[in-house]
Amino acid sequence: MKDRNKAVYIIGHKNPDTDSICSAIAYADIKNKVTNSNLYHARRAGQINEETQYVLRKFNRPAPSYLSDVGTQVEDIEVRKTRGVEGSISLKKAWSLMKNDGVVILPILKGNKLEGLITIGDIARSYMDIYDSKILSAARTQYKNILETIDGTMVVGNEHAYFVKGKVLIAAANPDLMEDYIEEDDLVILGNRYESQLCAIEMQASCIIVCEGAPVSKTIKRMAEERECTIISTPHDTYTVARLVNQSMPLKYFMTRDNLVTFKTDDFLENVKHVMQKNRHRDFPVIDKGGCYIGTISRRNLLDPHKKQLILVDHNEITQAVDNIESATILEIIDHHRIGSLETSSPVYFRNQPVGCTSTIMYQIYKENNLEIPKDIAGLLCAAIISDTLMFRSPTCTQVDREAADELSQIAEIDIKEFANEMFRAGSNLKSKSPEEIFYQDFKKFNVSEVSFGVGQINSMDKNELRQIKDKLLPYMEKAYKEHGVSMLFFMLTSILDESTELICYGRNANGIVEEAFDVKAETSGNSYTLDGVVSRKKQLIPAFVAVMQQ
């Protein structure tokens, strides 16, 4: 299995916006260049909105891979490279392999695919519980296996042929009596008596095993060839051969084929632990996403897993983070929002600046490390700054953001105003979108003084489109409210040209919070407010709500 333990994923918040995606791409480029490695990978924690898709297409960059959950998976733990074997090998050979490797289970493969399993217990039962003298043929045992098991030599016959009919017996009696119990196709274990060998062949035995290295005469060989009887010579005595011969049977006859308990590399350890508790096996096979066998794991492997390593960009609220964030190791946080609720188990590099966009910080990091900014990444960073600052209209915008966007636009060879118009129009083209898609395009959850609430936002240059979006969202708010289990829900319909927001709300005391925070009255619908000059969720809406909730 590929060693993924050194990989570091750079990821933004759920329902990512343009800044979240572009910052992750840029910081992965920075970290790989600074460390001269390829260990850092941009990821996304949600679906990409229309605006970001337009930006990525514009600068010919693929979207980061989707990473919805950073819980520890089977791929994050050590997998024992227990060898897989073919089902045709003998029980004796399997026992030897298991003893040498110190394992109690052998995966049986067909190509790279898992066909079955055999345990030491299965092999032991094959020795202790088998009383059927025909089991060697029932198992379709290859002569090659018999030769290997009894240290035999093929005198007459083909080692690749199979013993498929008849029973196994020892010819210890007088030849006159042998005729009474040797049947056609039997396998006969005997000594150096010429008469016994001759009798067995004449009785149409399919194979005779001559023990103690006794010589086989030319006459016996010729008769065996004529009657298609296999002859095997072994240095062991008849007792040893009789004891060993059943160990030549193929594994596939005894292996477990059905209801195998296996794990995939992308299975989460919490689920793995639950399954292991119900199944008291010592080892469990692991297969990859293509169904190919990789190795085995046991309960011991779960004790010290390698947690996924993350760098968070554009957020530091646990409610906005990728699922199972508490199961991962956070190495760094690069952000421009208020310090939120996320906690780390150890100190991390935390860079938080009061600028309008995380991508502005990425621009600064490129400069600080004397790194050339690639043309495509310059375009991404410039787009993110334009988006987050609403083309410098937002109160979050600083002079640093303006200067960064100006230089980045020159590197990317774009006209800021022209590009901004194209980008915002692409992002607000929501007529074909469902209410759910619109609602989650840019949605974040917050916790303040034990009050949980969610805020979504859509920016548009078209007031008519905002009205249409409002009509779609109003019926959907109740459903979203129930799904999230929050106290209140808000949605900002922001007009970029008018620099104002129509705020719709739902939930207990949602109206009261808005009216107290902004000293406004509801529209005639009762759940809608016009907030002139309010365009920023981060710097205007959330601080006003926090001030009211913390009173």
Secondary structure as GFF3:
##gff-version 3
##sequence-region A 1 551
A	DSSP	beta_strand	8	11	.	.	.	ID=ss1
A	DSSP	alpha_helix	18	35	.	.	.	ID=ss2
A	DSSP	beta_strand	40	44	.	.	.	ID=ss3
A	DSSP	alpha_helix	50	58	.	.	.	ID=ss4
A	DSSP	beta_strand	65	66	.	.	.	ID=ss5
A	DSSP	three_ten_helix	74	76	.	.	.	ID=ss6
A	DSSP	beta_strand	85	86	.	.	.	ID=ss7
A	DSSP	alpha_helix	91	101	.	.	.	ID=ss8
A	DSSP	beta_strand	105	110	.	.	.	ID=ss9
A	DSSP	beta_strand	113	119	.	.	.	ID=ss10
A	DSSP	alpha_helix	120	128	.	.	.	ID=ss11
A	DSSP	alpha_helix	135	138	.	.	.	ID=ss12
A	DSSP	beta_strand	141	142	.	.	.	ID=ss13
A	DSSP	alpha_helix	143	150	.	.	.	ID=ss14
A	DSSP	beta_strand	153	156	.	.	.	ID=ss15
A	DSSP	beta_strand	162	163	.	.	.	ID=ss16
A	DSSP	beta_strand	168	170	.	.	.	ID=ss17
A	DSSP	alpha_helix	175	178	.	.	.	ID=ss18
A	DSSP	beta_strand	187	190	.	.	.	ID=ss19
A	DSSP	alpha_helix	194	202	.	.	.	ID=ss20
A	DSSP	beta_strand	207	210	.	.	.	ID=ss21
A	DSSP	alpha_helix	218	226	.	.	.	ID=ss22
A	DSSP	beta_strand	230	233	.	.	.	ID=ss23
A	DSSP	alpha_helix	238	244	.	.	.	ID=ss24
A	DSSP	three_ten_helix	245	248	.	.	.	ID=ss25
A	DSSP	three_ten_helix	251	253	.	.	.	ID=ss26
A	DSSP	beta_strand	263	264	.	.	.	ID=ss27
A	DSSP	alpha_helix	269	278	.	.	.	ID=ss28
A	DSSP	beta_strand	284	287	.	.	.	ID=ss29
A	DSSP	beta_strand	293	297	.	.	.	ID=ss30
A	DSSP	three_ten_helix	299	302	.	.	.	ID=ss31
A	DSSP	beta_strand	309	313	.	.	.	ID=ss32
A	DSSP	three_ten_helix	318	320	.	.	.	ID=ss33
A	DSSP	three_ten_helix	325	327	.	.	.	ID=ss34
A	DSSP	beta_strand	329	335	.	.	.	ID=ss35
A	DSSP	beta_strand	349	352	.	.	.	ID=ss36
A	DSSP	alpha_helix	358	368	.	.	.	ID=ss37
A	DSSP	alpha_helix	375	388	.	.	.	ID=ss38
A	DSSP	alpha_helix	399	412	.	.	.	ID=ss39
A	DSSP	alpha_helix	416	427	.	.	.	ID=ss40
A	DSSP	alpha_helix	435	439	.	.	.	ID=ss41
A	DSSP	beta_strand	443	448	.	.	.	ID=ss42
A	DSSP	beta_strand	451	460	.	.	.	ID=ss43
A	DSSP	alpha_helix	463	484	.	.	.	ID=ss44
A	DSSP	beta_strand	488	495	.	.	.	ID=ss45
A	DSSP	beta_strand	500	507	.	.	.	ID=ss46
A	DSSP	alpha_helix	510	518	.	.	.	ID=ss47
A	DSSP	beta_strand	528	532	.	.	.	ID=ss48
A	DSSP	pi_helix	537	541	.	.	.	ID=ss49
A	DSSP	alpha_helix	542	549	.	.	.	ID=ss50
###
